Amino acid sequence: MPRRAPQPYQRLTTPLVRDGGQLRPASWDEALDRAAAGFRGARDTRGPSSVGVFSCSKATNEMNFVAQKFVRVAIGTNNIDSCNRT
C-alpha cells in the first residue's frame, strides 16, 4: 500500500459544528451557543459534579484564574485540577 505524503499544516479559520454526524462551518455565535448548551445540559441533567476542568501550569495566571472562576461560578462545582502540583 503506498504511503500518503504528509498534508501541509492547515489552521481552522472558522468554527465547526456537528450536524447529523457531519462537521459544517458555523458562526462564532452559533458555536459558542452550542458549547454553552453542552455545559448547561450536562450540569442540568447530571448535576454540577459531572463537569470538570483541567488547567495547565504553562497557561498564564489569568487564564488559570478564569478557568477556576468559570467552573466554580458558572458550573457550580469545585472540580478543577491542574498539573501545577506535579
Backbone as ProteinMPNN parsed JSONL, in Angstrom:
{"seq_chain_A": "MPRRAPQPYQRLTTPLVRDGGQLRPASWDEALDRAAAGFRGARDTRGPSSVGVFSCSKATNEMNFVAQKFVRVAIGTNNIDSCNRT", "coords_chain_A": {"N_chain_A": [[0.849, -1.172, 0.0], [0.711, 2.157, -0.944], [2.367, 4.922, 0.633], [0.922, 7.863, 1.944], [1.632, 11.243, 1.183], [2.649, 13.646, 3.64], [0.24, 15.972, 4.817], [0.078, 19.515, 4.351], [0.311, 21.812, 7.09], [-2.71, 23.005, 8.225], [-4.698, 25.569, 9.353], [-7.692, 26.018, 11.204], [-10.105, 28.356, 10.247], [-12.597, 29.129, 10.816], [-15.244, 28.386, 13.114], [-16.402, 24.997, 13.635], [-19.339, 23.016, 13.63], [-21.211, 20.134, 14.623], [-23.563, 18.483, 12.719], [-25.88, 16.042, 12.362], [-23.837, 14.119, 12.41], [-21.941, 15.141, 10.725], [-19.415, 17.592, 10.196], [-19.758, 21.102, 9.935], [-19.215, 24.459, 8.743], [-19.7, 27.247, 10.963], [-21.092, 30.184, 12.547], [-19.372, 32.246, 14.979], [-21.063, 32.924, 17.072], [-23.046, 30.896, 16.951], [-21.463, 28.606, 17.414], [-20.428, 29.109, 20.006], [-22.841, 29.273, 21.413], [-23.681, 26.623, 21.157], [-21.651, 25.29, 22.564], [-22.033, 26.359, 25.134], [-24.606, 25.392, 25.605], [-24.059, 22.673, 25.737], [-22.478, 22.466, 28.108], [-24.396, 23.448, 29.911], [-26.451, 21.557, 29.587], [-25.206, 19.168, 30.51], [-24.718, 19.89, 33.173], [-27.353, 20.406, 34.084], [-28.721, 17.962, 33.686], [-27.122, 15.939, 34.796], [-26.026, 17.008, 37.026], [-23.854, 19.417, 38.728], [-21.427, 18.235, 39.47], [-20.778, 16.553, 37.423], [-19.237, 17.81, 35.618], [-15.945, 18.798, 34.865], [-12.813, 20.535, 34.955], [-9.608, 20.755, 33.576], [-6.658, 22.378, 34.064], [-3.628, 24.082, 33.03], [-0.224, 24.394, 34.007], [1.41, 25.811, 32.356], [-0.117, 27.729, 31.261], [-1.188, 31.163, 31.522], [-1.37, 32.978, 34.658], [-3.695, 34.461, 34.7], [-5.326, 33.095, 32.865], [-5.626, 30.635, 34.162], [-6.972, 31.565, 36.424], [-9.386, 32.475, 35.288], [-10.368, 30.039, 34.347], [-10.818, 28.59, 36.768], [-12.669, 30.296, 37.938], [-14.788, 30.188, 36.114], [-15.561, 27.429, 36.283], [-16.318, 27.246, 38.953], [-18.212, 29.313, 39.409], [-19.97, 29.546, 37.097], [-20.55, 26.855, 36.454], [-20.779, 25.599, 38.948], [-19.276, 23.893, 40.56], [-16.436, 22.463, 42.276], [-14.674, 21.04, 40.814], [-11.898, 21.257, 39.601], [-8.66, 20.981, 38.381], [-5.084, 20.926, 38.064], [-1.892, 20.687, 36.424], [-0.082, 21.835, 38.049], [0.677, 20.861, 40.531], [2.278, 18.688, 40.122]], "CA_chain_A": [[0.0, 0.0, 0.0], [1.576, 3.341, -0.998], [2.242, 5.881, 1.734], [0.459, 9.196, 1.541], [2.512, 12.352, 1.562], [2.06, 14.422, 4.727], [-0.52, 17.157, 4.412], [0.6, 20.743, 4.958], [-0.411, 22.279, 8.261], [-3.808, 23.914, 7.883], [-5.354, 26.09, 10.54], [-9.11, 26.338, 11.043], [-10.347, 29.804, 10.247], [-13.977, 29.327, 11.242], [-15.648, 27.267, 13.958], [-17.168, 23.916, 13.024], [-20.324, 22.362, 14.498], [-21.609, 18.83, 14.091], [-24.98, 18.288, 12.393], [-26.1, 14.718, 11.78], [-22.583, 13.4, 12.282], [-21.042, 15.831, 9.807], [-18.985, 18.932, 10.599], [-20.025, 22.169, 8.968], [-18.827, 25.767, 9.251], [-20.737, 27.966, 11.704], [-20.665, 31.474, 13.084], [-18.867, 32.165, 16.349], [-22.211, 32.946, 17.989], [-23.659, 29.569, 16.975], [-20.54, 27.664, 18.042], [-20.404, 29.375, 21.444], [-24.144, 28.872, 21.947], [-23.695, 25.156, 21.262], [-20.76, 24.901, 23.664], [-22.724, 26.709, 26.382], [-25.719, 24.455, 25.763], [-23.483, 21.398, 26.158], [-22.168, 22.582, 29.536], [-25.66, 23.601, 30.63], [-27.146, 20.278, 29.546], [-24.535, 18.234, 31.425], [-24.961, 20.353, 34.539], [-28.77, 20.295, 34.44], [-29.203, 16.582, 33.694], [-26.293, 15.049, 35.614], [-25.537, 17.74, 38.192], [-22.609, 20.15, 38.504], [-20.244, 17.388, 39.664], [-20.493, 15.812, 36.198], [-18.348, 18.642, 34.802], [-14.652, 19.085, 35.456], [-11.891, 21.286, 34.106], [-8.2, 20.542, 33.851], [-5.907, 23.55, 33.65], [-2.222, 23.789, 32.799], [0.713, 25.33, 34.638], [2.045, 26.626, 31.322], [-1.03, 28.837, 30.947], [-0.953, 32.331, 32.366], [-2.148, 33.035, 35.897], [-5.012, 34.989, 34.367], [-6.101, 32.026, 32.23], [-5.985, 29.685, 35.217], [-7.977, 32.211, 37.256], [-10.652, 32.453, 34.557], [-10.835, 28.65, 34.319], [-11.397, 28.228, 38.06], [-13.859, 31.127, 38.154], [-15.837, 29.621, 35.271], [-16.071, 26.156, 36.778], [-16.936, 27.426, 40.269], [-19.373, 30.209, 39.365], [-20.915, 29.225, 36.022], [-20.959, 25.45, 36.525], [-21.201, 25.34, 40.323], [-18.532, 22.777, 41.143], [-15.02, 22.71, 42.554], [-13.92, 20.038, 40.059], [-10.854, 21.834, 38.753], [-7.339, 20.488, 38.754], [-4.056, 21.363, 37.122], [-0.624, 19.973, 36.541], [0.809, 22.633, 38.883], [1.126, 20.136, 41.712], [3.125, 17.532, 39.797]], "C_chain_A": [[0.898, 1.24, 0.0], [1.309, 4.272, 0.188], [1.796, 7.226, 1.185], [1.456, 10.242, 2.002], [1.86, 13.139, 2.687], [1.356, 15.672, 4.197], [0.092, 18.404, 5.049], [-0.288, 21.162, 6.128], [-1.476, 23.28, 7.83], [-4.519, 24.305, 9.162], [-6.822, 26.356, 10.236], [-9.291, 27.847, 11.118], [-11.777, 30.135, 10.655], [-14.361, 28.158, 12.144], [-16.449, 26.235, 13.167], [-18.136, 23.359, 14.058], [-20.757, 21.076, 13.815], [-23.122, 18.796, 13.922], [-25.126, 16.935, 11.734], [-24.814, 13.951, 11.545], [-21.567, 14.054, 11.363], [-20.677, 17.206, 10.363], [-19.307, 19.925, 9.502], [-19.587, 23.495, 9.574], [-20.01, 26.456, 9.934], [-20.188, 29.324, 12.13], [-20.124, 31.267, 14.494], [-20.021, 32.143, 17.34], [-22.86, 31.564, 18.092], [-22.759, 28.564, 17.699], [-20.493, 27.863, 19.559], [-21.727, 29.021, 22.097], [-24.225, 27.357, 22.123], [-22.808, 24.672, 22.4], [-21.425, 25.184, 25.006], [-23.878, 25.751, 26.64], [-25.219, 23.084, 26.217], [-23.131, 21.395, 27.636], [-23.45, 22.633, 30.362], [-26.414, 22.281, 30.701], [-26.537, 19.258, 30.493], [-24.816, 18.609, 32.868], [-26.4, 20.106, 34.962], [-29.254, 18.846, 34.528], [-28.418, 15.67, 34.629], [-25.733, 15.721, 36.856], [-24.188, 18.396, 37.93], [-21.354, 19.288, 38.654], [-19.906, 16.56, 38.433], [-19.529, 16.562, 35.293], [-17.053, 18.869, 35.561], [-13.776, 19.807, 34.455], [-10.473, 20.957, 34.538], [-7.442, 21.707, 33.257], [-4.429, 23.183, 33.532], [-1.321, 24.845, 33.433], [1.422, 26.205, 33.609], [1.141, 27.765, 30.856], [-0.712, 30.004, 31.881], [-1.779, 32.237, 33.646], [-3.564, 33.508, 35.613], [-5.897, 33.912, 33.737], [-6.53, 30.988, 33.26], [-7.043, 30.265, 36.147], [-9.342, 32.162, 36.577], [-11.223, 31.039, 34.514], [-11.481, 28.268, 35.648], [-12.639, 29.05, 38.352], [-15.035, 30.572, 37.356], [-16.431, 28.372, 35.896], [-16.774, 26.32, 38.128], [-18.21, 28.255, 40.206], [-20.397, 29.768, 38.322], [-21.431, 27.793, 36.113], [-21.447, 25.096, 37.921], [-20.516, 24.143, 40.963], [-17.106, 23.212, 41.439], [-14.13, 21.728, 41.809], [-12.97, 20.705, 39.072], [-9.518, 21.355, 39.276], [-6.344, 21.039, 37.74], [-2.807, 20.537, 37.335], [0.373, 20.763, 37.382], [1.393, 21.821, 40.027], [2.023, 18.955, 41.403], [4.551, 17.94, 39.602]], "O_chain_A": [[1.766, 1.361, 0.864], [0.183, 4.389, 0.671], [2.228, 7.665, 0.119], [2.046, 10.132, 3.077], [0.639, 13.292, 2.698], [1.818, 16.326, 3.262], [0.576, 18.342, 6.179], [-1.489, 20.892, 6.14], [-1.184, 24.271, 7.159], [-4.897, 23.446, 9.959], [-7.166, 26.852, 9.163], [-8.693, 28.519, 11.959], [-12.12, 31.306, 10.819], [-13.858, 27.05, 11.96], [-17.088, 26.557, 12.165], [-17.791, 23.243, 15.234], [-20.681, 20.945, 12.593], [-23.869, 19.049, 14.868], [-24.562, 16.699, 10.665], [-24.712, 13.204, 10.573], [-20.444, 13.566, 11.236], [-21.521, 17.9, 10.93], [-19.156, 19.644, 8.313], [-19.587, 23.641, 10.796], [-21.163, 26.277, 9.541], [-18.983, 29.573, 12.077], [-20.383, 30.242, 15.125], [-19.969, 31.424, 18.338], [-23.187, 31.111, 19.189], [-23.238, 27.766, 18.504], [-20.517, 26.89, 20.312], [-21.743, 28.52, 23.221], [-24.769, 26.867, 23.113], [-23.174, 23.744, 23.122], [-21.386, 24.35, 25.911], [-24.101, 25.343, 27.78], [-25.889, 22.41, 26.999], [-23.442, 20.44, 28.347], [-23.575, 21.951, 31.379], [-26.954, 21.924, 31.748], [-27.26, 18.558, 31.202], [-25.117, 17.746, 33.693], [-26.648, 19.646, 36.076], [-30.109, 18.533, 35.357], [-28.979, 14.732, 35.196], [-25.044, 15.084, 37.652], [-23.461, 17.99, 37.024], [-20.329, 19.575, 38.034], [-18.853, 15.924, 38.394], [-19.053, 16.007, 34.303], [-17.069, 19.106, 36.769], [-13.98, 19.699, 33.246], [-10.179, 20.89, 35.732], [-7.571, 21.991, 32.066], [-4.034, 22.078, 33.903], [-1.622, 26.038, 33.398], [1.98, 27.242, 33.967], [1.585, 28.661, 30.138], [-0.046, 29.835, 32.902], [-2.766, 31.505, 33.705], [-4.521, 33.018, 36.212], [-7.087, 33.829, 34.043], [-7.666, 30.514, 33.233], [-7.921, 29.538, 36.612], [-10.344, 31.844, 37.218], [-12.435, 30.859, 34.633], [-12.567, 27.689, 35.665], [-13.58, 28.54, 38.96], [-16.152, 30.495, 37.867], [-17.649, 28.256, 36.031], [-17.73, 25.6, 38.412], [-19.189, 27.933, 40.879], [-21.578, 29.633, 38.642], [-22.613, 27.542, 35.877], [-22.428, 24.366, 38.065], [-21.099, 23.459, 41.804], [-16.632, 24.217, 40.909], [-12.951, 21.594, 42.136], [-13.211, 20.715, 37.864], [-9.285, 21.33, 40.485], [-6.728, 21.552, 36.689], [-2.69, 19.788, 38.305], [1.551, 20.409, 37.432], [2.519, 22.087, 40.448], [2.488, 18.281, 42.322], [5.402, 17.096, 39.322]]}, "name": "protein", "num_of_chains": 1, "seq": "MPRRAPQPYQRLTTPLVRDGGQLRPASWDEALDRAAAGFRGARDTRGPSSVGVFSCSKATNEMNFVAQKFVRVAIGTNNIDSCNRT"}
